[in-house]
Structures are given as C-alpha cells and as structure tokens.
Amino acid sequence: MDETVAEYIRRTVLKIPRDEIKPMLQKWGFLSEAQLQTINFHQIKDNISQDVVQLCEENSADIKQAAVLDIIYNHIYSNKRVWSVYQMKKTGNETELFDLTDFKKKFKRQLRSALKNVTVNFREYEDNAIWIRIAWGTPYTKPNQYKASYVVYHSQTPYVFISASVLRSNLPLLCQALVGASNYQDIHEMELRSHSLNSLKDIVFKRYSQNFQTYHPRPLQERNVAPENADLRIIHENRNEKERIQRVTLEVFGDGPQPKLEFAQYKLETMFKSDPKMGVLDNKEPFRCLVKFSSPHLLESLKSLAPAGMADAPLSPLLTCIPQKARNYFKIKEKKGFFPGSFVSP
C-alpha cells in the first residue's frame, strides 16, 4: 500500500468520533468482521488508526478504497462542509431515462479531457442521491486528496449540491462535467448556501412548506380612554398586540422548525417614486442592488424579528419569500415601489 494512501486513511480515522469508528468501518466494508474484531476500539484514537492502517496494508488498499471511506464520513457528517445549490436547465420539457453507468462514464471523460491529474469516486445512496468525490491535481502535480470537492446529485432532478475545493478555478470544469454527463445545457448557482445539506434539500425539493402571507394589518383606531382605565387599557392592548404578532408569525412561517439556511442573496430591481417637480432621476433607469442575508440560522432569525420587537408584523414579503425565491435564483423585480435595502438580523 502506498504511503500517501496509508496516511490518508489514518487521518480519516482520526477525524471520526471514537464511538463511531467501528460502525463506520463496518459501513465501509473493506475490512472483514474478523479483522475488525482484532482492533481494540477502547484504546487511544492514534493507536486505533495505526491498527486500521495495518489491516488495510494486509488487504492492499488503494486510493479508491480510501476515497470511499472519506465519502462515507462526509455523508454522515455533511454539516462539516459548506454546501451551495446549483440548478441545471435544458431546452424543452422532455424527460430522459437516467443511466447511472452512462452518467459516470461521461462525467469522468469530461473532467479528464480538461485535466489528467484528477481522481473521481462515486457512491450511491438509497434516496437516489449520487455522491461524487473529486480530488484535483494540476498538469504537474498529483491530486490533493485533502482538498477534495463533493457533489450530491439527485437523478431526475435539475438540482446539484456542491461543496467545492479551495481551488475555485476548478469549479467551471466541474459544472461543465455535470451539465455534459446529465444531458443539460446550462447550470446556475442559486446563491443559497448552508452547512445543513438536508435543509437545502427541503427547500429546493419543496419538502418544507412555508405559509404564504395573507394577513394585512389594519390601522389602529383612536379611542378616548378614561384616565382611570388607561393602565388597564394599555395592558389589554399590549396583550392583544403580542397575540396578534404570534398569530401573524404563525401564519407566515408555520408552526414547524425552519430549514437551517445560513446564506441567501437576491437581485432587486425597483423604480424610485418621487415628485416630478423635484427633478430626481429624470431618466427611467431602474435602481438595482444585490441584497445579501447571512446568519447562523437565517430563517429562524427572520421568524424571531417580530416577536422580539425588532420589526413590525407581518414581515415584508421580501423577507419571508426567501425559500420560495430560492427556486427562482432569488431574482425579484418590483416595479411599483422603492425598497430601501436595509435589514436587521439578530
């Protein structure tokens, strides 16, 4: 077994929590159950990793087997990577039968036609997800196994989830290979990123149902209140307002947990409203801006704005539409009003 393969397996084992090492090695399936019985999984992790490497040496492990173990680790601990969503497009609405063998051949051929020093590994999972691991090299260096890109592609859907390597210059090659192998014509990033791969899937596959905003606040009516009843009236109005905010928040966001989204952005194109006599914006060019959102848990942060008293209820549709607009590249065109583009996030 090559020394670089041995070191890569050792480092992969060291990343795994102690209690999960044996179950993950069993999922790997490269070592027999009899071989696993010879390992003392209660010793320090460095000794465990050395024992695993020794057994892999006996089985003549190569980089292909080591890459499979790495895929299993990243599948279980996918939240340790940052995932971006891409959507592919094709002309026409025809549906083609998906051939996994053909997809793999085309994907490898596309990548290796542009870059010879690259290793590609696949693993299929029960939810029709194809996990692809790509280790990149250069024309003069071998692939760097420690900075691999990961792709999760669900067949028969146009959505691809990518956790790219440090080398962003490889991303165009990766996108080109995906488009060619899956028989699409174009691919676009949806500007939707998160550590939670499952939450991104919930959004783009519409497994997350967000209520549409149907509530429209009415202006408060002025009433004459007797001084002696003023305090009771204030308490009553405060309680009613809190109940209203809770009700409206429930209507907009629903009562379930929100998908864990950490980054989103969309393009805004709007027209200024101004008095013609003021001479502001004589030309008819729209105002364009790029709105970015970032938070450890973006949707829960937005959901908490009104109950925390940091925003009026209901929130603007420009804030609550994020999961819906994710499926349309977050491009919003508002022709009637001016949106100032300032946001508050906890």
C-alpha positions as CSV (number, residue, x, y, z in Angstrom):
1,M,0.0,0.0,0.0
2,D,1.3,3.4,-0.9
3,E,2.5,5.6,2.0
4,T,0.2,8.5,0.9
5,V,-2.8,6.2,1.0
6,A,-1.9,4.9,4.4
7,E,-1.5,8.4,5.8
8,Y,-4.8,9.5,4.3
9,I,-6.7,6.5,5.8
10,R,-5.0,7.2,9.2
11,R,-6.1,10.9,9.1
12,T,-9.6,9.9,8.1
13,V,-10.0,7.5,11.0
14,L,-8.7,10.2,13.4
15,K,-11.5,12.6,12.3
16,I,-14.2,10.1,13.3
17,P,-15.5,10.2,16.9
18,R,-14.3,7.2,18.9
19,D,-17.8,5.7,19.3
20,E,-18.4,5.9,15.6
21,I,-15.2,4.4,14.3
22,K,-16.3,0.7,14.3
23,P,-19.8,1.4,12.8
24,M,-18.3,3.5,10.1
25,L,-15.6,0.9,9.3
26,Q,-18.4,-1.7,9.1
27,K,-20.3,0.5,6.6
28,W,-17.1,0.8,4.6
29,G,-16.9,-2.9,4.2
30,F,-13.3,-3.1,3.2
31,L,-12.2,-4.8,6.3
32,S,-13.8,-8.1,7.3
33,E,-15.7,-8.6,10.6
34,A,-12.9,-10.9,11.7
35,Q,-10.3,-8.2,11.1
36,L,-12.4,-5.6,13.0
37,Q,-12.6,-8.0,16.0
38,T,-8.8,-7.7,16.3
39,I,-8.9,-4.0,16.9
40,N,-9.2,-2.6,20.5
41,F,-11.6,0.3,20.0
42,H,-11.1,1.4,23.6
43,Q,-7.5,2.5,23.2
44,I,-6.4,6.0,22.1
45,K,-7.5,7.0,18.6
46,D,-4.0,7.3,17.3
47,N,-3.4,3.6,18.1
48,I,-6.8,2.7,16.6
49,S,-5.8,4.5,13.4
50,Q,-2.5,2.6,13.2
51,D,-4.2,-0.7,13.6
52,V,-6.7,0.2,10.9
53,V,-3.8,1.1,8.5
54,Q,-2.0,-2.1,9.3
55,L,-5.1,-4.1,8.3
56,C,-5.6,-2.1,5.2
57,E,-1.9,-2.8,4.3
58,E,-2.8,-6.5,4.5
59,N,-5.7,-6.0,2.2
60,S,-3.6,-3.9,-0.3
61,A,-5.8,-0.8,0.0
62,D,-5.5,1.8,-2.7
63,I,-6.7,5.4,-3.1
64,K,-10.1,4.2,-4.4
65,Q,-10.9,2.4,-1.2
66,A,-9.6,5.3,0.9
67,A,-11.8,7.7,-1.0
68,V,-14.9,5.5,-0.3
69,L,-14.2,5.8,3.4
70,D,-13.9,9.5,3.0
71,I,-17.3,9.7,1.2
72,I,-19.0,7.7,4.0
73,Y,-17.5,10.1,6.6
74,N,-18.7,13.2,4.7
75,H,-22.1,11.7,4.1
76,I,-22.6,11.2,7.9
77,Y,-21.0,14.5,8.8
78,S,-22.1,16.6,5.9
79,N,-22.7,19.6,8.2
80,K,-18.9,20.0,8.5
81,R,-18.9,21.3,4.9
82,V,-20.5,24.4,3.3
83,W,-22.9,23.4,0.5
84,S,-24.0,25.6,-2.4
85,V,-27.1,24.8,-4.6
86,Y,-26.9,24.8,-8.4
87,Q,-29.8,24.4,-10.8
88,M,-29.4,23.0,-14.3
89,K,-31.5,23.8,-17.3
90,K,-32.4,22.2,-20.6
91,T,-34.3,23.2,-23.7
92,G,-37.7,21.5,-23.9
93,N,-39.6,19.5,-21.2
94,E,-38.7,16.1,-22.4
95,T,-37.8,13.5,-19.7
96,E,-35.0,11.1,-20.3
97,L,-34.3,7.9,-18.6
98,F,-31.3,8.2,-16.3
99,D,-28.5,5.7,-16.8
100,L,-26.1,5.8,-13.9
101,T,-23.3,3.9,-15.7
102,D,-23.5,6.3,-18.7
103,F,-23.5,9.3,-16.3
104,K,-20.3,8.1,-14.6
105,K,-18.5,7.5,-17.9
106,K,-19.5,10.9,-19.3
107,F,-18.6,12.7,-16.0
108,K,-15.1,11.2,-15.8
109,R,-14.5,11.7,-19.5
110,Q,-15.5,15.4,-19.4
111,L,-13.2,16.1,-16.4
112,R,-10.2,14.1,-17.7
113,S,-10.4,15.7,-21.1
114,A,-9.5,19.0,-19.4
115,L,-7.4,17.8,-16.5
116,K,-5.5,14.5,-16.5
117,N,-4.5,14.6,-12.8
118,V,-7.9,14.1,-11.2
119,T,-9.5,11.2,-9.3
120,V,-13.2,10.7,-9.3
121,N,-15.2,8.4,-7.0
122,F,-18.9,7.7,-6.8
123,R,-21.2,6.2,-4.1
124,E,-25.0,5.7,-4.4
125,Y,-27.4,6.1,-1.6
126,E,-31.0,5.0,-1.1
127,D,-32.6,8.4,-1.7
128,N,-31.4,8.4,-5.3
129,A,-28.5,10.6,-4.3
130,I,-25.2,10.1,-6.1
131,W,-22.3,11.3,-4.1
132,I,-19.3,12.3,-6.2
133,R,-15.8,13.0,-4.7
134,I,-13.3,14.8,-6.9
135,A,-9.6,15.2,-5.9
136,W,-7.9,17.8,-8.0
137,G,-4.3,18.0,-9.2
138,T,-2.6,20.2,-11.7
139,P,-0.9,19.4,-15.0
140,Y,2.3,18.9,-13.0
141,T,1.1,17.6,-9.6
142,K,-0.9,14.6,-8.3
143,P,-4.4,15.1,-7.0
144,N,-4.6,16.6,-3.5
145,Q,-6.8,14.2,-1.6
146,Y,-7.1,16.5,1.4
147,K,-8.9,19.3,-0.6
148,A,-11.5,17.2,-2.5
149,S,-14.7,18.7,-3.9
150,Y,-18.0,17.0,-3.2
151,V,-21.1,16.8,-5.4
152,V,-24.5,15.4,-4.4
153,Y,-26.7,14.9,-7.4
154,H,-30.3,13.5,-7.3
155,S,-31.1,11.9,-10.6
156,Q,-34.2,13.0,-12.4
157,T,-33.9,16.5,-10.8
158,P,-32.1,19.6,-12.0
159,Y,-30.6,20.3,-8.6
160,V,-26.9,19.8,-7.6
161,F,-25.4,20.4,-4.2
162,I,-21.7,21.3,-4.4
163,S,-19.1,21.6,-1.6
164,A,-16.2,23.0,-3.6
165,S,-12.5,22.7,-3.0
166,V,-10.3,25.6,-2.2
167,L,-9.4,26.0,-5.8
168,R,-12.3,27.9,-7.3
169,S,-10.7,27.7,-10.7
170,N,-11.8,24.1,-10.9
171,L,-15.5,24.9,-10.4
172,P,-16.1,25.7,-14.2
173,L,-14.7,22.3,-15.1
174,L,-16.9,20.6,-12.5
175,C,-20.0,22.4,-13.7
176,Q,-19.2,21.6,-17.4
177,A,-18.8,17.9,-16.5
178,L,-22.1,17.9,-14.6
179,V,-24.0,19.5,-17.5
180,G,-22.5,17.2,-20.1
181,A,-23.0,14.0,-18.1
182,S,-26.6,14.8,-17.2
183,N,-27.6,16.0,-20.6
184,Y,-28.5,19.5,-19.6
185,Q,-27.5,22.7,-21.4
186,D,-26.8,25.2,-18.6
187,I,-26.1,25.5,-14.9
188,H,-26.5,28.4,-12.5
189,E,-25.6,28.9,-8.8
190,M,-28.8,29.7,-6.8
191,E,-26.9,31.8,-4.2
192,L,-28.2,29.6,-1.5
193,R,-25.6,28.2,1.0
194,S,-25.6,26.3,4.3
195,H,-23.8,23.7,6.4
196,S,-27.1,21.8,6.5
197,L,-27.4,19.8,3.3
198,N,-30.8,18.4,4.4
199,S,-32.2,21.9,4.9
200,L,-31.2,22.9,1.4
201,K,-32.8,19.8,0.0
202,D,-36.0,20.5,1.9
203,I,-36.2,24.0,0.3
204,V,-35.4,23.1,-3.3
205,F,-37.4,19.9,-3.3
206,K,-40.4,21.7,-1.6
207,R,-40.3,19.3,1.4
208,Y,-40.6,22.4,3.5
209,S,-44.0,24.1,3.4
210,Q,-43.9,27.8,4.3
211,N,-47.3,29.5,4.6
212,F,-48.0,32.4,2.4
213,Q,-48.6,35.8,3.9
214,T,-52.3,36.5,3.8
215,Y,-52.7,38.9,6.8
216,H,-52.8,42.6,6.2
217,P,-52.6,44.9,9.3
218,R,-55.3,47.4,9.9
219,P,-54.5,50.9,11.3
220,L,-55.3,51.4,14.9
221,Q,-58.4,53.4,15.6
222,E,-58.1,56.3,18.0
223,R,-60.3,55.9,21.1
224,N,-60.9,58.2,24.1
225,V,-60.0,56.3,27.2
226,A,-60.8,57.5,30.7
227,P,-57.7,58.2,32.8
228,E,-58.6,55.7,35.5
229,N,-58.9,52.9,32.9
230,A,-55.8,53.9,31.0
231,D,-53.4,51.4,32.6
232,L,-55.9,48.5,32.1
233,R,-56.4,49.6,28.5
234,I,-52.6,49.7,27.9
235,I,-52.2,46.2,29.4
236,H,-55.0,44.9,27.3
237,E,-53.7,46.4,24.1
238,N,-50.2,45.1,24.8
239,R,-51.5,41.6,25.4
240,N,-53.6,41.8,22.2
241,E,-50.6,43.0,20.2
242,K,-48.5,40.2,21.4
243,E,-51.2,37.7,20.5
244,R,-51.5,39.3,17.1
245,I,-47.8,39.1,16.4
246,Q,-47.7,35.5,17.4
247,R,-50.7,34.7,15.2
248,V,-49.3,36.5,12.2
249,T,-45.8,34.9,12.7
250,L,-47.5,31.5,12.8
251,E,-49.5,32.3,9.6
252,V,-46.3,33.3,7.7
253,F,-43.7,30.8,9.0
254,G,-45.9,27.9,10.1
255,D,-45.5,26.1,13.4
256,G,-42.7,23.7,12.5
257,P,-38.9,24.2,12.6
258,Q,-37.4,26.2,9.8
259,P,-34.8,24.7,7.5
260,K,-31.3,25.7,8.6
261,L,-30.2,28.3,6.0
262,E,-27.1,30.3,6.6
263,F,-26.7,32.5,3.4
264,A,-29.0,33.8,0.7
265,Q,-29.0,36.7,-1.7
266,Y,-31.2,38.0,-4.5
267,K,-31.1,40.8,-7.1
268,L,-33.5,43.6,-6.6
269,E,-34.7,45.9,-9.4
270,T,-37.1,48.7,-8.5
271,M,-38.1,52.3,-9.5
272,F,-38.0,55.3,-7.3
273,K,-41.2,57.1,-6.6
274,S,-40.7,60.9,-6.4
275,D,-42.4,64.2,-7.2
276,P,-41.7,65.1,-10.9
277,K,-41.1,68.7,-9.8
278,M,-38.1,67.6,-7.7
279,G,-36.1,66.6,-10.7
280,V,-34.8,63.3,-9.2
281,L,-34.0,60.6,-11.6
282,D,-35.1,62.2,-14.8
283,N,-34.2,59.1,-16.7
284,K,-36.2,55.9,-16.4
285,E,-33.3,53.7,-15.4
286,P,-34.3,51.3,-12.5
287,F,-32.4,51.1,-9.3
288,R,-30.6,47.8,-8.9
289,C,-29.0,46.3,-5.9
290,L,-27.8,42.9,-4.6
291,V,-29.3,42.0,-1.2
292,K,-27.4,39.5,0.9
293,F,-28.5,37.7,4.1
294,S,-26.2,35.9,6.5
295,S,-26.9,34.3,9.8
296,P,-26.2,31.0,11.7
297,H,-29.9,30.2,11.3
298,L,-31.3,32.7,8.8
299,L,-35.0,31.7,8.7
300,E,-35.3,31.3,12.4
301,S,-33.7,34.7,12.8
302,L,-36.3,36.3,10.5
303,K,-39.0,34.4,12.3
304,S,-37.9,35.9,15.6
305,L,-37.8,39.6,14.5
306,A,-41.4,40.5,15.1
307,P,-41.8,38.6,18.5
308,A,-38.6,40.3,19.7
309,G,-39.9,43.7,18.8
310,M,-37.2,44.3,16.2
311,A,-39.7,44.5,13.2
312,D,-43.3,45.1,12.5
313,A,-45.6,42.2,12.0
314,P,-46.2,40.8,9.4
315,L,-42.7,41.0,7.9
316,S,-42.3,42.2,4.4
317,P,-42.7,39.5,1.7
318,L,-39.2,40.4,0.6
319,L,-38.0,38.8,3.8
320,T,-40.5,35.9,4.1
321,C,-40.2,34.8,0.4
322,I,-36.6,33.5,0.7
323,P,-37.4,29.8,0.5
324,Q,-39.8,30.3,-2.4
325,K,-37.5,32.6,-4.3
326,A,-34.7,30.1,-3.8
327,R,-36.2,28.1,-6.6
328,N,-36.1,31.2,-8.9
329,Y,-32.5,32.3,-8.3
330,F,-33.6,34.9,-5.8
331,K,-34.3,37.4,-8.7
332,I,-37.1,39.8,-7.6
333,K,-38.3,42.6,-9.7
334,E,-40.6,45.1,-8.0
335,K,-41.8,47.9,-10.4
336,K,-44.2,49.8,-8.2
337,G,-42.3,50.9,-5.1
338,F,-38.9,51.6,-3.7
339,F,-37.3,49.1,-1.4
340,P,-34.5,50.7,0.7
341,G,-32.4,47.6,1.0
342,S,-31.7,47.8,4.7
343,F,-32.2,44.8,7.0
344,V,-31.8,43.9,10.7
345,S,-30.8,40.4,11.6
346,P,-30.2,39.2,15.2
